[in-house]
Amino acid sequence: MDDAYLMNALGEYLTVLVLFLVLAAPALVGHLHERRIDRQLKAAAQAARPVTRTRTRTRTRTRAQKSSSRSTVPSTATWYADGRRSKKLVSS
């Protein structure tokens, strides 16, 4: 009776393990695919860094910076915060 019980328990454990692997396999394959893409992107970024740095250095040397060259349109966060402040002033 003990041998049959052990074989039955072993069969159940193996069944659960196989089902887990079948369900987890697509996620594991996707994770490995994403890691490979991340490595490729990192390698491409490192290969492109020296080219990008020389271009930005050339641009900053030739062009003078002006403080008034950027627009003064407030950001969405500033607009939202101003709206919240005005509502608080009206309600209190």
VOROBA-688146 format. One record per atom (N, C-alpha, C): residue number from 1; atom name; x, y, z. Coordinates in Angstrom, 3 decimals, always signed. Layout:
<i=NUM	at=CA	east=X	north=Y	up=Z> $
...
***
This chain:
<i=1	at=N	east=+0.823	north=-1.185	up=+0.000> $
<i=1	at=CA	east=+0.000	north=+0.000	up=+0.000> $
<i=1	at=C	east=+0.873	north=+1.257	up=+0.000> $
<i=2	at=N	east=+2.010	north=+1.195	up=+0.684> $
<i=2	at=CA	east=+2.895	north=+2.356	up=+0.730> $
<i=2	at=C	east=+3.511	north=+2.650	up=-0.633> $
<i=3	at=N	east=+3.844	north=+1.604	up=-1.398> $
<i=3	at=CA	east=+4.431	north=+1.817	up=-2.715> $
<i=3	at=C	east=+3.436	north=+2.471	up=-3.666> $
<i=4	at=N	east=+2.202	north=+2.059	up=-3.614> $
<i=4	at=CA	east=+1.175	north=+2.645	up=-4.479> $
<i=4	at=C	east=+0.935	north=+4.099	up=-4.097> $
<i=5	at=N	east=+0.948	north=+4.388	up=-2.809> $
<i=5	at=CA	east=+0.746	north=+5.763	up=-2.348> $
<i=5	at=C	east=+1.895	north=+6.663	up=-2.808> $
<i=6	at=N	east=+3.130	north=+6.178	up=-2.712> $
<i=6	at=CA	east=+4.282	north=+6.957	up=-3.138> $
<i=6	at=C	east=+4.264	north=+7.193	up=-4.634> $
<i=7	at=N	east=+3.904	north=+6.199	up=-5.413> $
<i=7	at=CA	east=+3.843	north=+6.353	up=-6.867> $
<i=7	at=C	east=+2.742	north=+7.338	up=-7.253> $
<i=8	at=N	east=+1.636	north=+7.269	up=-6.554> $
<i=8	at=CA	east=+0.530	north=+8.183	up=-6.827> $
<i=8	at=C	east=+0.938	north=+9.627	up=-6.481> $
<i=9	at=N	east=+1.584	north=+9.813	up=-5.344> $
<i=9	at=CA	east=+2.034	north=+11.148	up=-4.938> $
<i=9	at=C	east=+3.086	north=+11.680	up=-5.908> $
<i=10	at=N	east=+3.996	north=+10.820	up=-6.334> $
<i=10	at=CA	east=+5.017	north=+11.231	up=-7.289> $
<i=10	at=C	east=+4.377	north=+11.636	up=-8.615> $
<i=11	at=N	east=+3.408	north=+10.882	up=-9.049> $
<i=11	at=CA	east=+2.695	north=+11.220	up=-10.284> $
<i=11	at=C	east=+1.977	north=+12.550	up=-10.168> $
<i=12	at=N	east=+1.373	north=+12.823	up=-9.024> $
<i=12	at=CA	east=+0.681	north=+14.101	up=-8.814> $
<i=12	at=C	east=+1.666	north=+15.269	up=-8.788> $
<i=13	at=N	east=+2.784	north=+15.074	up=-8.132> $
<i=13	at=CA	east=+3.803	north=+16.140	up=-8.097> $
<i=13	at=C	east=+4.337	north=+16.436	up=-9.496> $
<i=14	at=N	east=+4.590	north=+15.384	up=-10.257> $
<i=14	at=CA	east=+5.086	north=+15.584	up=-11.623> $
<i=14	at=C	east=+4.033	north=+16.265	up=-12.498> $
<i=15	at=N	east=+2.775	north=+15.910	up=-12.293> $
<i=15	at=CA	east=+1.698	north=+16.543	up=-13.050> $
<i=15	at=C	east=+1.632	north=+18.037	up=-12.755> $
<i=16	at=N	east=+1.721	north=+18.394	up=-11.484> $
<i=16	at=CA	east=+1.697	north=+19.804	up=-11.093> $
<i=16	at=C	east=+2.914	north=+20.530	up=-11.663> $
<i=17	at=N	east=+4.075	north=+19.910	up=-11.619> $
<i=17	at=CA	east=+5.291	north=+20.515	up=-12.146> $
<i=17	at=C	east=+5.188	north=+20.741	up=-13.657> $
<i=18	at=N	east=+4.677	north=+19.765	up=-14.375> $
<i=18	at=CA	east=+4.531	north=+19.903	up=-15.823> $
<i=18	at=C	east=+3.530	north=+21.001	up=-16.154> $
<i=19	at=N	east=+2.406	north=+21.042	up=-15.443> $
<i=19	at=CA	east=+1.420	north=+22.100	up=-15.682> $
<i=19	at=C	east=+2.014	north=+23.482	up=-15.395> $
<i=20	at=N	east=+2.782	north=+23.596	up=-14.321> $
<i=20	at=CA	east=+3.424	north=+24.874	up=-14.000> $
<i=20	at=C	east=+4.376	north=+25.293	up=-15.112> $
<i=21	at=N	east=+5.172	north=+24.341	up=-15.603> $
<i=21	at=CA	east=+6.114	north=+24.671	up=-16.671> $
<i=21	at=C	east=+5.393	north=+25.050	up=-17.959> $
<i=22	at=N	east=+4.298	north=+24.385	up=-18.262> $
<i=22	at=CA	east=+3.539	north=+24.711	up=-19.470> $
<i=22	at=C	east=+2.947	north=+26.115	up=-19.357> $
<i=23	at=N	east=+2.464	north=+26.468	up=-18.181> $
<i=23	at=CA	east=+1.879	north=+27.794	up=-17.993> $
<i=23	at=C	east=+2.932	north=+28.890	up=-17.893> $
<i=24	at=N	east=+4.091	north=+28.585	up=-17.333> $
<i=24	at=CA	east=+5.119	north=+29.598	up=-17.127> $
<i=24	at=C	east=+6.049	north=+29.753	up=-18.329> $
<i=25	at=N	east=+6.072	north=+28.805	up=-19.220> $
<i=25	at=CA	east=+7.014	north=+28.837	up=-20.349> $
<i=25	at=C	east=+6.843	north=+30.076	up=-21.229> $
<i=26	at=N	east=+5.628	north=+30.475	up=-21.625> $
<i=26	at=CA	east=+5.522	north=+31.677	up=-22.464> $
<i=26	at=C	east=+6.052	north=+32.931	up=-21.775> $
<i=27	at=N	east=+5.801	north=+33.064	up=-20.488> $
<i=27	at=CA	east=+6.305	north=+34.228	up=-19.765> $
<i=27	at=C	east=+7.827	north=+34.204	up=-19.689> $
<i=28	at=N	east=+8.395	north=+33.043	up=-19.464> $
<i=28	at=CA	east=+9.856	north=+32.945	up=-19.398> $
<i=28	at=C	east=+10.495	north=+33.221	up=-20.754> $
<i=29	at=N	east=+9.897	north=+32.718	up=-21.821> $
<i=29	at=CA	east=+10.428	north=+32.978	up=-23.160> $
<i=29	at=C	east=+10.335	north=+34.469	up=-23.478> $
<i=30	at=N	east=+9.210	north=+35.109	up=-23.126> $
<i=30	at=CA	east=+9.063	north=+36.545	up=-23.348> $
<i=30	at=C	east=+10.074	north=+37.351	up=-22.557> $
<i=31	at=N	east=+10.320	north=+36.930	up=-21.319> $
<i=31	at=CA	east=+11.307	north=+37.627	up=-20.481> $
<i=31	at=C	east=+12.704	north=+37.528	up=-21.090> $
<i=32	at=N	east=+13.062	north=+36.344	up=-21.564> $
<i=32	at=CA	east=+14.379	north=+36.185	up=-22.193> $
<i=32	at=C	east=+14.476	north=+37.011	up=-23.475> $
<i=33	at=N	east=+13.394	north=+37.085	up=-24.220> $
<i=33	at=CA	east=+13.377	north=+37.898	up=-25.442> $
<i=33	at=C	east=+13.572	north=+39.372	up=-25.110> $
<i=34	at=N	east=+12.895	north=+39.856	up=-24.073> $
<i=34	at=CA	east=+13.043	north=+41.259	up=-23.656> $
<i=34	at=C	east=+14.467	north=+41.556	up=-23.182> $
<i=35	at=N	east=+15.073	north=+40.629	up=-22.455> $
<i=35	at=CA	east=+16.457	north=+40.836	up=-22.000> $
<i=35	at=C	east=+17.407	north=+40.919	up=-23.176> $
<i=36	at=N	east=+17.186	north=+40.088	up=-24.214> $
<i=36	at=CA	east=+18.042	north=+40.130	up=-25.401> $
<i=36	at=C	east=+17.901	north=+41.475	up=-26.113> $
<i=37	at=N	east=+16.682	north=+41.956	up=-26.230> $
<i=37	at=CA	east=+16.457	north=+43.254	up=-26.865> $
<i=37	at=C	east=+17.105	north=+44.365	up=-26.050> $
<i=38	at=N	east=+16.992	north=+44.310	up=-24.724> $
<i=38	at=CA	east=+17.627	north=+45.320	up=-23.879> $
<i=38	at=C	east=+19.138	north=+45.336	up=-24.064> $
<i=39	at=N	east=+19.741	north=+44.145	up=-24.156> $
<i=39	at=CA	east=+21.194	north=+44.079	up=-24.380> $
<i=39	at=C	east=+21.564	north=+44.681	up=-25.729> $
<i=40	at=N	east=+20.765	north=+44.417	up=-26.750> $
<i=40	at=CA	east=+21.048	north=+44.961	up=-28.073> $
<i=40	at=C	east=+20.907	north=+46.483	up=-28.077> $
<i=41	at=N	east=+19.877	north=+46.993	up=-27.401> $
<i=41	at=CA	east=+19.696	north=+48.446	up=-27.330> $
<i=41	at=C	east=+20.837	north=+49.114	up=-26.567> $
<i=42	at=N	east=+21.263	north=+48.477	up=-25.484> $
<i=42	at=CA	east=+22.369	north=+49.041	up=-24.702> $
<i=42	at=C	east=+23.660	north=+49.056	up=-25.511> $
<i=43	at=N	east=+23.900	north=+47.989	up=-26.258> $
<i=43	at=CA	east=+25.107	north=+47.936	up=-27.096> $
<i=43	at=C	east=+25.051	north=+48.991	up=-28.198> $
<i=44	at=N	east=+23.877	north=+49.182	up=-28.777> $
<i=44	at=CA	east=+23.745	north=+50.200	up=-29.826> $
<i=44	at=C	east=+23.917	north=+51.597	up=-29.250> $
<i=45	at=N	east=+23.401	north=+51.834	up=-28.054> $
<i=45	at=CA	east=+23.548	north=+53.145	up=-27.423> $
<i=45	at=C	east=+25.009	north=+53.424	up=-27.084> $
<i=46	at=N	east=+25.714	north=+52.411	up=-26.606> $
<i=46	at=CA	east=+27.132	north=+52.606	up=-26.297> $
<i=46	at=C	east=+27.949	north=+52.825	up=-27.557> $
<i=47	at=N	east=+27.586	north=+52.173	up=-28.638> $
<i=47	at=CA	east=+28.309	north=+52.362	up=-29.889> $
<i=47	at=C	east=+28.054	north=+53.749	up=-30.463> $
<i=48	at=N	east=+26.898	north=+54.321	up=-30.201> $
<i=48	at=CA	east=+26.535	north=+55.631	up=-30.757> $
<i=48	at=C	east=+26.962	north=+56.785	up=-29.852> $
<i=49	at=N	east=+27.377	north=+56.528	up=-28.644> $
<i=49	at=CA	east=+27.723	north=+57.607	up=-27.709> $
<i=49	at=C	east=+28.828	north=+58.531	up=-28.199> $
<i=50	at=N	east=+29.962	north=+58.052	up=-28.672> $
<i=50	at=CA	east=+31.007	north=+58.989	up=-29.095> $
<i=50	at=C	east=+30.545	north=+59.920	up=-30.213> $
<i=51	at=N	east=+29.741	north=+59.436	up=-31.132> $
<i=51	at=CA	east=+29.240	north=+60.270	up=-32.229> $
<i=51	at=C	east=+28.326	north=+61.347	up=-31.676> $
<i=52	at=N	east=+27.453	north=+60.986	up=-30.761> $
<i=52	at=CA	east=+26.505	north=+61.943	up=-30.197> $
<i=52	at=C	east=+27.224	north=+63.004	up=-29.372> $
<i=53	at=N	east=+28.217	north=+62.612	up=-28.619> $
<i=53	at=CA	east=+28.922	north=+63.580	up=-27.771> $
<i=53	at=C	east=+29.646	north=+64.633	up=-28.603> $
<i=54	at=N	east=+30.300	north=+64.227	up=-29.664> $
<i=54	at=CA	east=+31.023	north=+65.212	up=-30.476> $
<i=54	at=C	east=+30.055	north=+66.163	up=-31.157> $
<i=55	at=N	east=+28.905	north=+65.680	up=-31.558> $
<i=55	at=CA	east=+27.924	north=+66.555	up=-32.190> $
<i=55	at=C	east=+27.384	north=+67.585	up=-31.199> $
<i=56	at=N	east=+27.078	north=+67.164	up=-29.980> $
<i=56	at=CA	east=+26.538	north=+68.118	up=-29.010> $
<i=56	at=C	east=+27.599	north=+69.127	up=-28.587> $
<i=57	at=N	east=+28.831	north=+68.702	up=-28.487> $
<i=57	at=CA	east=+29.890	north=+69.653	up=-28.126> $
<i=57	at=C	east=+30.061	north=+70.703	up=-29.215> $
<i=58	at=N	east=+29.992	north=+70.286	up=-30.449> $
<i=58	at=CA	east=+30.127	north=+71.229	up=-31.569> $
<i=58	at=C	east=+28.972	north=+72.217	up=-31.563> $
<i=59	at=N	east=+27.785	north=+71.738	up=-31.305> $
<i=59	at=CA	east=+26.619	north=+72.616	up=-31.298> $
<i=59	at=C	east=+26.692	north=+73.643	up=-30.173> $
<i=60	at=N	east=+27.096	north=+73.222	up=-28.990> $
<i=60	at=CA	east=+27.123	north=+74.150	up=-27.870> $
<i=60	at=C	east=+28.224	north=+75.191	up=-28.029> $
<i=61	at=N	east=+29.294	north=+74.848	up=-28.699> $
<i=61	at=CA	east=+30.364	north=+75.827	up=-28.901> $
<i=61	at=C	east=+29.979	north=+76.876	up=-29.934> $
<i=62	at=N	east=+29.262	north=+76.473	up=-30.961> $
<i=62	at=CA	east=+28.961	north=+77.408	up=-32.041> $
<i=62	at=C	east=+27.746	north=+78.280	up=-31.746> $
<i=63	at=N	east=+26.814	north=+77.802	up=-30.947> $
<i=63	at=CA	east=+25.599	north=+78.548	up=-30.701> $
<i=63	at=C	east=+25.621	north=+79.134	up=-29.281> $
<i=64	at=N	east=+25.375	north=+80.425	up=-29.169> $
<i=64	at=CA	east=+25.320	north=+81.050	up=-27.849> $
<i=64	at=C	east=+23.947	north=+80.791	up=-27.233> $
<i=65	at=N	east=+23.932	north=+80.606	up=-25.934> $
<i=65	at=CA	east=+22.666	north=+80.353	up=-25.259> $
<i=65	at=C	east=+21.995	north=+81.671	up=-24.899> $
<i=66	at=N	east=+20.708	north=+81.734	up=-25.163> $
<i=66	at=CA	east=+19.930	north=+82.914	up=-24.808> $
<i=66	at=C	east=+18.854	north=+82.500	up=-23.831> $
<i=67	at=N	east=+18.669	north=+83.297	up=-22.808> $
<i=67	at=CA	east=+17.655	north=+82.937	up=-21.824> $
<i=67	at=C	east=+16.254	north=+83.161	up=-22.355> $
<i=68	at=N	east=+16.081	north=+84.046	up=-23.323> $
<i=68	at=CA	east=+14.754	north=+84.326	up=-23.841> $
<i=68	at=C	east=+14.402	north=+83.477	up=-25.053> $
<i=69	at=N	east=+15.252	north=+82.500	up=-25.405> $
<i=69	at=CA	east=+14.982	north=+81.705	up=-26.598> $
<i=69	at=C	east=+13.883	north=+80.679	up=-26.374> $
<i=70	at=N	east=+13.608	north=+80.304	up=-25.144> $
<i=70	at=CA	east=+12.566	north=+79.327	up=-24.871> $
<i=70	at=C	east=+11.244	north=+80.036	up=-24.636> $
<i=71	at=N	east=+10.169	north=+79.360	up=-24.992> $
<i=71	at=CA	east=+8.851	north=+79.952	up=-24.768> $
<i=71	at=C	east=+8.521	north=+79.953	up=-23.279> $
<i=72	at=N	east=+7.646	north=+80.834	up=-22.891> $
<i=72	at=CA	east=+7.299	north=+80.956	up=-21.475> $
<i=72	at=C	east=+5.921	north=+80.371	up=-21.200> $
<i=73	at=N	east=+5.487	north=+79.425	up=-22.005> $
<i=73	at=CA	east=+4.203	north=+78.777	up=-21.794> $
<i=73	at=C	east=+4.333	north=+77.864	up=-20.587> $
<i=74	at=N	east=+3.415	north=+77.971	up=-19.617> $
<i=74	at=CA	east=+3.533	north=+77.131	up=-18.424> $
<i=74	at=C	east=+3.267	north=+75.658	up=-18.756> $
<i=75	at=N	east=+3.874	north=+74.805	up=-17.988> $
<i=75	at=CA	east=+3.677	north=+73.380	up=-18.202> $
<i=75	at=C	east=+2.299	north=+72.962	up=-17.696> $
<i=76	at=N	east=+1.916	north=+71.749	up=-18.027> $
<i=76	at=CA	east=+0.618	north=+71.232	up=-17.588> $
<i=76	at=C	east=+0.563	north=+71.164	up=-16.068> $
<i=77	at=N	east=+1.664	north=+70.784	up=-15.425> $
<i=77	at=CA	east=+1.679	north=+70.692	up=-13.968> $
<i=77	at=C	east=+1.469	north=+72.062	up=-13.336> $
<i=78	at=N	east=+2.074	north=+73.109	up=-13.902> $
<i=78	at=CA	east=+1.896	north=+74.459	up=-13.373> $
<i=78	at=C	east=+0.455	north=+74.906	up=-13.559> $
<i=79	at=N	east=-0.103	north=+74.628	up=-14.715> $
<i=79	at=CA	east=-1.489	north=+75.010	up=-14.987> $
<i=79	at=C	east=-2.426	north=+74.302	up=-14.027> $
<i=80	at=N	east=-2.196	north=+73.014	up=-13.776> $
<i=80	at=CA	east=-3.037	north=+72.254	up=-12.870> $
<i=80	at=C	east=-2.918	north=+72.791	up=-11.451> $
<i=81	at=N	east=-1.686	north=+73.101	up=-11.019> $
<i=81	at=CA	east=-1.478	north=+73.608	up=-9.666> $
<i=81	at=C	east=-2.129	north=+74.977	up=-9.502> $
<i=82	at=N	east=-2.046	north=+75.839	up=-10.512> $
<i=82	at=CA	east=-2.695	north=+77.145	up=-10.426> $
<i=82	at=C	east=-4.202	north=+76.992	up=-10.326> $
<i=83	at=N	east=-4.769	north=+76.078	up=-11.071> $
<i=83	at=CA	east=-6.209	north=+75.830	up=-10.999> $
<i=83	at=C	east=-6.625	north=+75.336	up=-9.636> $
<i=84	at=N	east=-5.818	north=+74.480	up=-9.044> $
<i=84	at=CA	east=-6.134	north=+73.966	up=-7.709> $
<i=84	at=C	east=-6.061	north=+75.086	up=-6.671> $
<i=85	at=N	east=-5.070	north=+75.968	up=-6.798> $
<i=85	at=CA	east=-4.948	north=+77.061	up=-5.833> $
<i=85	at=C	east=-6.142	north=+77.993	up=-5.917> $
<i=86	at=N	east=-6.585	north=+78.319	up=-7.135> $
<i=86	at=CA	east=-7.699	north=+79.241	up=-7.260> $
<i=86	at=C	east=-8.984	north=+78.625	up=-6.707> $
<i=87	at=N	east=-9.160	north=+77.333	up=-6.859> $
<i=87	at=CA	east=-10.341	north=+76.674	up=-6.305> $
<i=87	at=C	east=-10.318	north=+76.704	up=-4.785> $
<i=88	at=N	east=-9.126	north=+76.526	up=-4.216> $
<i=88	at=CA	east=-9.020	north=+76.563	up=-2.758> $
<i=88	at=C	east=-9.327	north=+77.960	up=-2.237> $
<i=89	at=N	east=-8.885	north=+78.977	up=-2.929> $
<i=89	at=CA	east=-9.151	north=+80.340	up=-2.478> $
<i=89	at=C	east=-10.649	north=+80.670	up=-2.554> $
<i=90	at=N	east=-11.324	north=+80.181	up=-3.567> $
<i=90	at=CA	east=-12.736	north=+80.469	up=-3.723> $
<i=90	at=C	east=-13.546	north=+79.728	up=-2.669> $
<i=91	at=N	east=-13.181	north=+78.488	up=-2.406> $
<i=91	at=CA	east=-13.988	north=+77.698	up=-1.475> $
<i=91	at=C	east=-13.770	north=+78.098	up=-0.027> $
<i=92	at=N	east=-12.646	north=+78.687	up=+0.327> $
<i=92	at=CA	east=-12.409	north=+79.007	up=+1.734> $
<i=92	at=C	east=-12.654	north=+80.429	up=+2.029> $
***
